[in-house]
Amino acid sequence: MTVRKGLIFTAFVTAAMGLTSCETNPGDGGGEVIAPAEVPNNNSGPINASGFLKTDYAPLNKWLDERFEVDYKHMTPQLIFDQVPLNDIFYETLNLPSGAPSFNFSSSDVSRRELLKAISQHWKLKMSFSEDASGKPTAVKVEG
Protein backbone atom coordinates (compact mmCIF):
# COMPACT_ATOMS: atom_id res chain seq x y z
CA MET A 1 0.00 0.00 0.00
CA THR A 2 1.45 3.35 -0.92
CA VAL A 3 1.46 5.87 1.88
CA ARG A 4 -0.56 8.39 -0.13
CA LYS A 5 -3.32 5.96 -1.08
CA GLY A 6 -3.33 4.51 2.44
CA LEU A 7 -3.80 7.97 3.92
CA ILE A 8 -6.51 8.82 1.41
CA PHE A 9 -8.34 5.57 2.18
CA THR A 10 -8.04 6.12 5.93
CA ALA A 11 -9.23 9.73 5.62
CA PHE A 12 -12.17 8.62 3.48
CA VAL A 13 -13.23 5.88 5.89
CA THR A 14 -12.90 8.23 8.87
CA ALA A 15 -14.92 10.95 7.12
CA ALA A 16 -17.57 8.46 6.03
CA MET A 17 -17.92 7.14 9.58
CA GLY A 18 -18.28 10.69 10.89
CA LEU A 19 -20.94 11.53 8.33
CA THR A 20 -22.96 8.34 8.77
CA SER A 21 -26.23 9.00 10.55
CA CYS A 22 -27.36 6.81 13.41
CA GLU A 23 -30.95 7.94 13.01
CA THR A 24 -33.44 5.34 11.79
CA ASN A 25 -36.97 5.47 10.49
CA PRO A 26 -38.64 2.27 11.62
CA GLY A 27 -41.28 2.14 8.88
CA ASP A 28 -39.21 2.91 5.79
CA GLY A 29 -37.97 -0.64 5.06
CA GLY A 30 -34.29 0.14 4.65
CA GLY A 31 -34.10 2.92 2.09
CA GLU A 32 -34.31 3.68 -1.56
CA VAL A 33 -34.17 0.99 -4.24
CA ILE A 34 -31.61 1.84 -6.90
CA ALA A 35 -32.08 0.48 -10.41
CA PRO A 36 -29.06 -1.05 -12.15
CA ALA A 37 -27.14 1.21 -14.52
CA GLU A 38 -27.58 1.04 -18.27
CA VAL A 39 -24.44 -0.08 -20.08
CA PRO A 40 -24.51 1.07 -23.70
CA ASN A 41 -21.01 0.07 -24.84
CA ASN A 42 -19.27 -3.29 -24.68
CA ASN A 43 -21.65 -4.78 -22.12
CA SER A 44 -25.25 -5.66 -22.85
CA GLY A 45 -28.01 -4.64 -20.47
CA PRO A 46 -27.97 -3.47 -16.87
CA ILE A 47 -25.29 -4.60 -14.44
CA ASN A 48 -26.48 -6.83 -11.61
CA ALA A 49 -23.93 -6.11 -8.89
CA SER A 50 -25.93 -7.47 -5.98
CA GLY A 51 -23.58 -9.45 -3.75
CA PHE A 52 -20.48 -8.13 -5.53
CA LEU A 53 -17.83 -6.80 -3.11
CA LYS A 54 -20.22 -7.47 -0.25
CA THR A 55 -19.23 -6.03 3.12
CA ASP A 56 -20.85 -5.28 6.46
CA TYR A 57 -18.82 -2.07 6.71
CA ALA A 58 -21.48 0.63 6.17
CA PRO A 59 -19.19 3.52 5.12
CA LEU A 60 -17.65 1.39 2.37
CA ASN A 61 -21.07 0.19 1.20
CA LYS A 62 -22.20 3.81 0.98
CA TRP A 63 -19.09 4.67 -1.05
CA LEU A 64 -19.54 1.68 -3.39
CA ASP A 65 -23.22 2.48 -4.02
CA GLU A 66 -22.79 6.21 -4.71
CA ARG A 67 -23.85 6.96 -8.30
CA PHE A 68 -21.92 8.79 -11.01
CA GLU A 69 -21.74 9.61 -14.67
CA VAL A 70 -18.69 8.06 -16.35
CA ASP A 71 -17.28 7.97 -19.86
CA TYR A 72 -14.20 5.77 -20.13
CA LYS A 73 -12.44 5.29 -23.42
CA HIS A 74 -9.42 3.06 -24.14
CA MET A 75 -8.80 2.16 -20.48
CA THR A 76 -6.24 -0.50 -19.61
CA PRO A 77 -6.10 -2.56 -16.41
CA GLN A 78 -3.08 -0.50 -15.36
CA LEU A 79 -4.96 2.84 -15.76
CA ILE A 80 -8.54 2.12 -14.71
CA PHE A 81 -8.13 2.23 -10.93
CA ASP A 82 -6.60 5.72 -11.06
CA GLN A 83 -9.71 7.17 -12.74
CA VAL A 84 -12.49 9.19 -11.08
CA PRO A 85 -14.67 7.97 -9.31
CA LEU A 86 -12.68 4.81 -8.51
CA ASN A 87 -9.45 6.47 -7.38
CA ASP A 88 -10.59 7.39 -3.84
CA ILE A 89 -9.46 4.10 -2.27
CA PHE A 90 -6.48 1.78 -2.34
CA TYR A 91 -6.27 -1.23 -4.66
CA GLU A 92 -3.88 -4.16 -4.23
CA THR A 93 -3.31 -5.39 -7.77
CA LEU A 94 -1.73 -8.69 -8.72
CA ASN A 95 -1.17 -10.18 -12.18
CA LEU A 96 -3.17 -7.59 -14.13
CA PRO A 97 -3.42 -8.66 -17.76
CA SER A 98 -1.10 -6.86 -20.17
CA GLY A 99 -2.12 -6.36 -23.77
CA ALA A 100 -5.76 -6.89 -22.77
CA PRO A 101 -8.54 -5.35 -24.86
CA SER A 102 -9.32 -1.79 -23.80
CA PHE A 103 -12.30 -1.03 -21.58
CA ASN A 104 -14.80 1.44 -23.05
CA PHE A 105 -17.71 2.29 -20.82
CA SER A 106 -20.22 5.10 -20.66
CA SER A 107 -23.16 5.60 -18.32
CA SER A 108 -25.03 8.59 -16.96
CA ASP A 109 -25.92 6.70 -13.74
CA VAL A 110 -23.64 3.96 -12.44
CA SER A 111 -22.43 3.02 -8.96
CA ARG A 112 -18.82 2.25 -8.19
CA ARG A 113 -19.89 -1.31 -7.30
CA GLU A 114 -21.52 -1.74 -10.74
CA LEU A 115 -18.52 -0.18 -12.44
CA LEU A 116 -16.07 -2.47 -10.62
CA LYS A 117 -18.23 -5.48 -11.51
CA ALA A 118 -18.20 -4.46 -15.20
CA ILE A 119 -14.41 -4.08 -15.04
CA SER A 120 -13.98 -7.46 -13.33
CA GLN A 121 -16.14 -9.16 -15.95
CA HIS A 122 -14.42 -7.42 -18.88
CA TRP A 123 -10.92 -8.53 -17.89
CA LYS A 124 -11.95 -11.60 -15.87
CA LEU A 125 -10.51 -10.18 -12.65
CA LYS A 126 -11.21 -11.48 -9.17
CA MET A 127 -12.03 -8.72 -6.67
CA SER A 128 -12.29 -9.00 -2.89
CA PHE A 129 -11.40 -6.98 0.20
CA SER A 130 -8.19 -7.04 2.19
CA GLU A 131 -8.98 -6.56 5.87
CA ASP A 132 -7.04 -5.51 8.95
CA ALA A 133 -6.95 -7.52 12.20
CA SER A 134 -10.24 -6.00 13.35
CA GLY A 135 -12.02 -7.03 10.13
CA LYS A 136 -12.26 -3.54 8.60
CA PRO A 137 -11.58 -3.40 4.85
CA THR A 138 -8.26 -1.75 4.00
CA ALA A 139 -8.11 -2.23 0.22
CA VAL A 140 -9.79 -3.81 -2.78
CA LYS A 141 -7.69 -6.79 -3.83
CA VAL A 142 -7.70 -7.18 -7.64
CA GLU A 143 -6.24 -10.36 -9.11
CA GLY A 144 -5.81 -11.22 -12.79
C-alpha positions, 0 to 999 in steps of 0.5 A: 500500500502506498502511503498516499493511497493509504492515507486517502483511504483512511481519511475517506473511511474516517470521514464516512464514519463521521458523516454516517447518521445513526438515526433510523426510520422504523417504517421505511424498510431500509431505504431507496431501491436503486435500479441497475445502470444502463451499459450502452457500450461493450456490455449488454443490459444493466449490471447486476452487482448485488452481492459483488464486493459485499461487506458489512462495513457501512461507510464502504457500502455507501461509497460503493453504491454512490452513483456517477456519470462516467465515460471511459475510453481506451482504459487499460487494467493498469490505468482504470483504478486511477480514474475518477470515481474509482481512485478514492481508495487503495487497490492491491493489484496482482497479475493484471493482464497486459495487452488486454482489450481496452475497456470502453464504458459510458453511463449517466448513472452507475455506482462504483460497485456496478462499475467495478463489476463491469471491469472485473467481468471485462478482464476476468478479474477477481475482486475482494477486500483485504482486511485488517486484524479488526475485520475492517476493509483496508483495500480492494484486492484485484487479481488477474 
